[in-house]
Amino acid sequence: MFFSSCGSGRPGKRVTAESAFKGISNYCHEAYDWSAAKENPSIMAVEMVAESDSTYEVMFRSYTGATVHFYVDKETGNTKMVEEVPILNIENEAGTINLFDYLEKN
């Protein structure tokens, strides 16, 4: 989709759907304040959205209605983040992370 095959992935490791979801979930629980979801957990979520030959798309939904789409390269673990605020019709690239950095935390 948007990644080249070079990068800072882990030799011999290929990202699976399970590891993509787990790593993004770990990242979201570290990066975002989940206290608003304490009494109503369904207002925030991380979910697997799509898969192509080269990427997994995992989405974080905030209690505000904003979403962050994570496009995880299956070979390298490099992940592009795109934030959307549907009510304001705004979409911005929000940076990159390497999935493997968040798989090793737990």
KOLDORO-116220 format. One record per residue: x, y, z of N, C-alpha, C in turn. Coordinates in Angstrom, 1 decimal. Atoms other than C-alpha are relative to their C-alpha. Example, Ala and Ser with C-alpha at 12.3 -4.5 7.8 and 13.67 -1.06 7.14 Angstrom:
% KOLDORO-116220
0.9,-1.2,0.0,12.3,-4.5,7.8,0.9,1.2,0.0 $
-0.9,-1.1,0.0,13.7,-1.1,7.1,-0.8,1.1,0.8 $
This chain:
% KOLDORO-116220
0.8,-1.2,0.0,0.0,0.0,0.0,0.9,1.3,0.0 $
-0.8,-1.2,-0.1,2.5,2.6,1.1,1.4,-0.2,0.6 $
-1.3,0.3,-0.6,5.5,0.9,2.6,0.9,-0.7,-1.0 $
-0.9,0.8,0.7,8.6,-0.3,1.0,0.5,-1.2,0.8 $
-0.4,1.2,-0.8,10.2,-3.6,2.0,1.1,0.2,0.9 $
-1.1,-0.3,-0.9,13.1,-1.9,3.7,-0.6,0.6,1.2 $
0.5,-0.6,-1.2,12.7,-0.8,7.3,0.6,-0.6,1.2 $
-0.6,0.5,-1.3,13.3,-1.6,10.9,-0.8,-1.1,0.6 $
0.7,1.2,-0.5,11.3,-4.8,11.1,1.0,-0.9,0.7 $
-0.8,1.0,-0.7,12.6,-7.9,12.9,0.2,-1.1,-1.0 $
-0.3,1.1,0.9,14.4,-10.4,10.7,-0.6,-1.3,0.3 $
0.7,1.3,-0.2,12.5,-13.6,10.3,-1.3,0.1,0.6 $
1.3,-0.2,-0.6,9.4,-12.2,11.9,-1.0,0.6,-1.0 $
1.1,-0.6,0.9,6.2,-11.6,9.8,-1.1,0.3,0.9 $
1.2,-0.4,-0.8,3.3,-9.7,11.3,-1.2,-0.9,-0.3 $
1.2,0.7,0.2,0.2,-11.8,11.8,-1.2,0.9,0.4 $
1.2,-0.8,-0.4,-3.4,-10.5,12.2,0.0,0.2,1.5 $
0.0,0.0,-1.5,-3.2,-11.4,15.9,1.0,1.0,0.6 $
-1.0,-0.9,-0.6,0.1,-9.6,16.5,-0.3,1.5,-0.4 $
0.4,-1.4,0.4,-1.1,-6.5,14.5,-1.0,0.6,1.0 $
1.1,-0.4,-0.9,-4.2,-6.3,16.7,0.6,0.3,1.4 $
-0.6,-0.1,-1.3,-2.2,-6.9,19.9,0.9,1.2,0.2 $
-0.9,-1.2,0.0,0.5,-4.3,19.1,-0.7,1.3,0.0 $
0.7,-1.3,0.1,-1.9,-1.6,18.1,-0.9,0.2,1.3 $
0.8,-0.2,-1.3,-4.1,-2.3,21.2,0.9,0.4,1.1 $
-1.0,-0.4,-1.0,-1.0,-2.0,23.4,0.4,1.5,-0.2 $
-0.3,-1.4,0.3,-0.1,1.3,21.7,-1.1,0.9,0.4 $
1.1,-0.9,-0.3,-3.6,2.7,22.1,-0.3,0.1,1.5 $
0.2,-0.1,-1.5,-3.8,1.8,25.8,1.1,0.8,0.6 $
-1.1,-0.8,-0.5,-0.5,3.5,26.3,-0.2,1.5,-0.4 $
0.0,-1.4,0.6,-1.1,6.6,24.1,-1.2,0.8,0.3 $
1.2,-0.7,-0.2,-4.7,7.4,24.8,-0.6,-0.2,1.4 $
0.6,0.0,-1.3,-6.6,8.2,28.0,-1.3,-0.8,-0.1 $
1.1,0.9,0.0,-9.1,5.4,28.5,-1.0,0.2,1.2 $
0.8,-0.2,-1.2,-10.6,6.8,31.7,-1.5,0.3,-0.3 $
1.4,-0.3,0.4,-13.7,8.0,29.9,-0.8,-1.3,-0.3 $
0.7,1.2,0.3,-14.5,4.4,29.1,-0.1,-0.9,1.2 $
0.0,0.8,-1.3,-14.2,3.2,32.7,-1.4,-0.6,0.3 $
1.3,0.4,-0.4,-17.9,3.1,33.3,-0.8,-0.5,-1.2 $
0.6,0.5,1.3,-18.9,2.4,29.6,1.0,-0.4,-1.0 $
-1.1,0.4,0.9,-16.2,0.4,27.9,-0.3,0.0,-1.5 $
0.3,0.0,1.4,-18.1,0.3,24.6,0.2,1.3,-0.7 $
-0.2,-1.3,0.7,-17.4,4.0,23.9,1.4,0.1,-0.6 $
-1.3,0.1,0.6,-13.8,3.2,23.0,0.3,-1.4,-0.4 $
-0.3,1.4,0.5,-12.5,0.3,21.0,1.2,0.0,-0.9 $
-1.0,0.3,1.1,-9.7,-1.2,18.9,-0.6,-1.2,-0.7 $
0.5,1.1,0.8,-10.8,-3.4,16.1,0.8,-0.2,-1.3 $
-0.6,0.4,1.2,-9.4,-5.2,13.1,-1.0,0.4,-1.1 $
0.9,-0.5,1.0,-10.9,-3.5,10.0,0.2,-0.7,-1.4 $
-0.2,0.5,1.4,-9.3,-4.9,6.8,1.4,-0.6,-0.1 $
-1.3,0.6,0.3,-6.4,-6.9,5.3,0.2,0.0,-1.5 $
-0.3,0.2,1.4,-4.7,-6.7,2.0,1.2,-0.9,-0.1 $
-1.2,0.9,0.2,-1.7,-8.7,0.6,1.1,0.5,0.9 $
-1.2,-0.5,-0.7,0.7,-6.3,2.3,-0.2,0.7,1.3 $
0.3,-0.7,-1.2,-1.1,-4.6,5.2,-1.2,-0.5,0.8 $
1.2,0.1,-0.9,-3.5,-4.9,8.1,-0.4,1.4,0.3 $
0.6,-1.2,-0.5,-5.8,-2.1,9.0,-0.7,-0.2,1.3 $
0.6,0.1,-1.3,-6.6,-1.7,12.6,-0.5,1.4,0.4 $
0.6,-1.3,-0.3,-8.8,1.1,13.9,-0.2,0.2,1.5 $
0.3,-0.5,-1.4,-9.0,2.9,17.3,-1.1,1.0,-0.1 $
1.1,-1.0,0.0,-12.3,4.6,18.0,0.0,0.6,1.4 $
0.0,-0.8,-1.3,-12.3,7.3,20.7,-1.5,0.3,0.4 $
1.4,-0.4,-0.5,-15.3,8.3,22.9,-0.4,1.3,-0.7 $
0.4,-1.2,0.7,-15.2,11.6,20.9,-0.6,-0.2,-1.3 $
0.4,0.3,1.3,-16.1,9.9,17.7,1.1,0.0,-1.0 $
-1.2,0.0,0.9,-12.6,10.4,16.2,0.5,-1.4,-0.1 $
-0.6,1.3,0.2,-10.9,7.4,14.8,1.5,0.2,-0.5 $
-1.3,0.1,0.5,-7.3,6.5,14.1,0.2,-1.3,-0.7 $
-0.2,1.2,0.7,-6.6,4.0,11.4,1.5,-0.3,-0.1 $
-1.4,0.4,0.0,-3.3,2.1,11.7,0.2,-1.0,-1.2 $
-0.3,0.8,1.1,-1.9,0.6,8.5,1.3,-0.7,0.2 $
-1.1,0.8,-0.4,0.5,-2.2,9.5,0.6,-0.8,-1.1 $
-0.6,0.7,1.0,3.0,-3.4,7.0,0.3,-1.4,0.5 $
-0.2,1.3,-0.4,3.1,-7.2,7.2,1.4,-0.5,0.1 $
-1.4,0.5,0.0,6.8,-7.6,6.5,0.8,0.8,1.0 $
-0.9,-0.8,-0.8,8.3,-4.7,8.5,-0.5,0.3,1.4 $
0.6,-0.5,-1.2,5.8,-3.8,11.2,-0.1,1.5,0.0 $
0.2,-1.4,0.1,6.1,-0.2,10.1,-1.5,0.3,-0.1 $
1.5,-0.3,-0.1,2.7,1.4,10.8,-0.2,1.5,-0.2 $
0.5,-1.4,0.3,1.2,4.6,9.3,-1.3,0.2,0.8 $
1.2,-0.3,-0.7,-1.4,6.3,11.4,-0.7,1.2,-0.7 $
0.8,-1.1,0.6,-4.3,8.4,9.9,-1.1,0.2,0.9 $
1.1,-0.4,-0.9,-6.6,10.3,12.2,-1.1,0.6,-0.8 $
1.2,-0.5,0.6,-10.2,11.0,11.2,-0.9,0.6,1.0 $
1.0,-0.5,-0.9,-12.7,13.3,12.8,-1.2,0.2,-1.0 $
1.1,0.0,0.9,-15.9,12.5,10.8,-0.9,1.2,0.1 $
1.0,-1.1,-0.1,-18.1,15.2,12.2,0.5,1.3,-0.5 $
-0.6,-1.2,0.5,-15.6,17.9,11.1,0.5,-0.2,-1.4 $
-0.5,0.4,1.4,-14.7,16.1,7.8,1.5,0.2,-0.1 $
-1.4,-0.2,0.0,-11.0,16.1,8.8,0.7,-1.3,0.0 $
-0.8,1.2,0.1,-8.4,13.5,7.9,1.5,0.5,0.0 $
-1.4,-0.4,0.0,-4.7,13.9,8.8,0.9,-1.2,0.3 $
-1.0,1.0,-0.4,-1.6,11.7,8.8,0.4,0.4,1.4 $
-0.3,-0.2,-1.4,-0.8,11.3,12.5,1.4,-0.6,0.4 $
-1.3,0.6,-0.3,2.7,9.7,12.3,0.2,-1.4,-0.3 $
-0.3,1.4,0.2,4.3,6.3,12.3,0.5,-0.6,1.3 $
-0.6,0.7,-1.1,5.3,3.7,14.8,0.5,-1.3,-0.6 $
-0.3,1.3,0.4,6.9,0.3,14.5,-0.7,-1.0,1.0 $
0.9,0.9,-0.8,4.5,-2.4,15.7,0.8,-0.9,1.0 $
-0.8,0.8,-0.9,7.3,-4.5,17.2,0.4,0.6,1.3 $
-0.3,-0.7,-1.2,8.1,-1.8,19.7,-1.2,-0.2,1.0 $
1.1,0.2,-0.9,4.6,-2.4,21.2,-0.4,-1.4,0.2 $
0.3,1.5,-0.3,4.5,-6.2,21.0,1.0,-0.4,1.1 $
-1.0,0.4,-1.0,7.6,-6.4,23.2,-0.3,0.6,1.4 $
0.3,-0.6,-1.3,6.0,-4.3,26.0,-0.8,-1.0,0.9 $
0.8,0.9,-0.9,3.6,-7.1,27.2,0.3,-1.4,-0.3 $
